[in-house]
Amino acid sequence: MTFVFAGDNKIIIDHTEVNPGNEGKGFGKKMVTKAVEWARENDIKIVPLCPFAKSVFDKVPDFRDVL
């Protein structure tokens, strides 16, 4: 996963990728979950520009507090 800071309290997730052969094993969602946990701990908001990350946010309503 790659992201950039957009100011002091916001990050933009711009890419999420897993190694070949690991697709569909939940690793991408685990990365997004860790980003959400980190954002909560640090009072950071997330802008999910990455289509995969956005799809996770769309499917998991509990993550929307960091949007």
Summary of the structure (lengths in Angstrom):
residues: 67
radius of gyration: 11.4
end to end distance: 17.1
largest distance: 36.1
contacts: 165
relative contact order: 0.22
helix: 45%
strand: 21%
